[in-house]
């Protein structure tokens, strides 16, 4: 699912959370999507290739998302965590799917991810040129309630640290992905290239004016800094611009 604009400023890949789909995430992030469309961005919403059938197949730490929800055709995931084998089952399938999706729908300037989708977006920041060799590195990533993979076989993804500019958005009342868990992903990103913003809500994409302005303002400033760096090759100028938009904290 892709939402286009007549004046394209850039393309953004939206990655949904566990038990969601591209169409469902487009509804849950409608306020952000519309705000970005007004600025000239195009939003693309792929649906994860793994269909979920039973609640007990979920990552225990995210099983709360399934409470009160029926499992239907829109319940998908980027992987299913096997606790006994310590494995993200289906992740290889997701990489193959995304490689084809990015080839057909890309290139993308950046990514927006929610929960499991934010964890995946963090991985993509590190692995995008390996998954899609002809694709340039992301200019930015906005990560709502994200987390780092705790599995030892995924350590290589975060070594070296993620150098993509990242905006980490946490909910102060989030009971699904804790602040401590999100901090594992924050710490996997270069300190000078990350921004942290906490909204006074739970496990969702906030639609308040201040939250939307924070995200859209950060994306615009980051895109400007990235374009300036590409034009001049001035690393010092990049660092200065990023400091001005709140590098390290917000």
C-alpha positions in Angstrom: 0.0 0.0 0.0 1.5 3.3 -1.1 0.2 6.9 -0.6 1.7 9.3 -3.1 1.8 13.0 -3.4 1.9 15.3 -6.4 5.2 17.0 -5.2 7.5 14.3 -3.9 9.9 15.3 -1.2 11.0 11.8 -0.4 9.8 8.2 0.1 9.3 6.7 3.6 9.0 3.0 4.4 6.4 2.4 7.2 6.9 -0.9 9.0 3.9 -2.1 11.2 4.0 -3.8 14.5 3.3 -7.4 15.5 -0.2 -8.7 14.8 -0.8 -5.7 12.4 -0.6 -5.2 8.6 0.3 -2.4 6.2 -3.3 -1.4 5.8 -4.0 -1.4 9.6 -0.8 0.5 10.3 -1.8 3.1 7.7 -4.9 3.7 9.7 -3.2 3.8 13.1 -0.5 6.2 11.8 -3.0 8.3 9.7 -2.2 11.6 11.4 1.5 11.2 10.9 1.1 10.0 7.4 -1.2 12.9 6.4 1.2 15.4 8.0 4.1 14.0 6.0 2.1 13.9 2.8 1.3 17.6 3.2 5.1 18.2 3.3 5.5 16.2 0.0 6.5 12.8 1.3 5.2 9.5 -0.1 4.4 6.7 2.4 4.7 3.0 1.6 3.2 0.3 3.9 4.3 -3.3 3.2 2.6 -6.1 5.1 4.8 -8.7 6.8 5.0 -12.1 5.1 4.3 -14.2 8.1 0.6 -14.8 8.9 -0.1 -15.3 12.6 -2.7 -17.9 13.6 -2.4 -18.5 17.3 -1.8 -16.1 20.2 0.5 -18.5 21.9 3.0 -18.2 19.0 3.7 -14.6 20.0 6.8 -13.2 21.6 5.8 -13.4 25.3 7.0 -9.9 25.9 4.5 -8.6 23.3 1.7 -11.0 24.0 -0.3 -8.2 25.7 -0.9 -6.9 22.2 -3.1 -9.9 21.5 -5.4 -9.5 24.5 -8.9 -8.6 23.3 -7.9 -8.9 19.7 -9.2 -11.5 17.2 -6.7 -13.2 15.0 -7.7 -12.4 11.4 -6.2 -11.8 8.0 -4.6 -8.6 9.2 -2.6 -10.3 11.9 1.0 -10.6 10.6 4.5 -10.4 11.9 8.0 -9.9 10.6 9.1 -12.9 12.7 7.9 -15.1 15.5 10.3 -15.6 18.4 11.0 -19.2 19.4 12.0 -19.0 23.1 13.3 -22.6 23.2 15.5 -22.4 20.2 16.3 -18.7 20.7 15.5 -17.9 17.1 13.5 -15.3 15.2 11.5 -17.7 13.0 10.7 -16.3 9.6 13.3 -13.4 9.6 15.0 -14.9 6.6 11.6 -14.8 4.8 11.2 -11.2 5.8 14.6 -10.2 4.5 13.8 -11.8 1.1 10.4 -10.2 1.0 11.8 -6.7 1.8 14.6 -7.1 -0.7 12.0 -7.5 -3.5 9.6 -4.9 -2.0 12.4 -2.3 -1.8 13.5 -3.1 -5.4 10.0 -2.6 -6.7 8.8 0.3 -4.5 12.1 2.1 -3.5 14.4 3.8 -3.1 13.4 5.0 0.3 14.9 8.0 2.1 14.0 6.6 5.5 11.9 4.4 7.6 9.2 4.7 10.3 8.6 1.6 12.4 6.3 0.7 15.3 7.2 -1.9 18.0 8.4 -5.0 16.1 8.5 -2.9 13.0 10.8 -0.4 14.8 13.1 -3.3 15.8 13.1 -4.3 12.1 13.7 -0.7 11.0 16.7 -0.5 13.3 18.1 -3.7 11.7 17.5 -2.3 8.2 19.5 0.9 9.1 22.5 -1.4 9.5 21.7 -4.0 6.8 20.0 -2.1 4.0 22.9 -2.1 1.6 23.3 -5.9 2.2 19.6 -6.7 1.8 19.3 -4.4 -1.3 22.9 -3.8 -2.6 21.8 -1.0 -5.0 19.9 1.0 -2.3 21.7 3.9 -0.5 21.8 4.0 3.3 18.7 5.5 5.0 18.9 9.2 5.8 16.8 8.7 8.9 14.6 6.3 11.0 11.8 7.1 13.4 11.4 4.3 15.9 8.2 4.0 18.0 8.5 1.6 21.0 11.5 -0.1 19.3 13.8 -2.7 20.8 17.0 -4.5 19.9 17.2 -8.2 19.1 18.6 -9.9 22.2 19.8 -13.0 20.3 23.5 -13.6 20.1 23.4 -14.5 16.4 22.2 -10.9 15.7 25.1 -9.1 17.5 26.7 -8.4 14.1 23.7 -6.2 13.2 24.6 -3.7 16.0 28.4 -3.9 15.6 29.5 -1.3 14.6 26.8 0.9 16.2 23.9 2.1 13.9 25.1 5.4 12.3 21.8 6.4 10.7 20.2 9.4 12.4 17.4 7.9 14.6 14.5 9.4 16.5 13.4 7.0 19.3 9.8 7.7 20.5 8.8 6.1 23.8 5.4 6.1 25.6 5.7 6.9 29.3 2.7 4.5 29.9 3.8 1.8 27.5 3.3 -1.6 29.2 4.1 -3.7 26.1 7.6 -2.5 25.3 9.2 -1.1 28.4 11.6 1.9 28.5 14.4 -0.5 29.5 13.8 -2.7 26.5 13.7 0.3 24.1 16.9 1.5 25.7 18.7 -1.5 24.2 18.0 -0.2 20.7 18.8 3.4 21.7 22.2 2.3 23.0 22.8 0.4 19.8 22.8 3.7 17.9 25.6 6.2 17.8 25.1 8.7 20.6 25.6 11.8 18.4 23.1 10.5 15.9 20.2 9.7 18.1 17.3 11.6 19.6 14.9 10.4 22.3 11.4 11.8 22.7 8.9 10.5 25.3 5.2 11.1 24.9 2.6 10.8 27.7 0.8 7.8 26.4 1.0 4.0 25.9 1.8 1.6 23.1 0.7 3.5 20.0 1.8 6.2 17.5 0.8 9.5 19.1 -1.2 11.9 17.1 -1.0 15.0 19.3 0.1 18.2 17.6 3.3 18.4 19.6 4.2 14.8 18.8 3.5 15.3 15.1 5.5 18.6 15.0 8.4 16.9 16.8 8.6 14.1 14.2 8.0 16.1 11.1 10.4 18.9 12.2 13.1 16.3 13.0 12.7 14.6 9.7 12.9 17.8 7.7 15.9 19.0 9.6 17.6 15.6 9.3 17.0 15.5 5.6 18.4 19.0 5.2 21.5 18.1 7.1 21.9 14.9 5.1 21.6 16.7 1.8 24.1 19.4 3.0 26.5 16.7 4.0 26.2 15.0 0.6 26.7 18.3 -1.2 29.7 19.6 0.8 31.1 16.5 2.4 31.5 18.6 5.5 31.4 16.2 8.5 31.7 19.1 11.0 28.8 20.9 9.4 26.7 17.7 9.7 27.5 17.4 13.4 26.6 21.1 14.0 23.3 20.8 12.2 22.4 17.7 14.1 23.2 19.3 17.4 20.8 22.1 16.5 17.9 19.6 16.1 18.5 17.9 19.4 21.1 15.2 18.8 21.4 13.1 21.9 18.2 14.1 23.6 14.9 15.9 23.2 
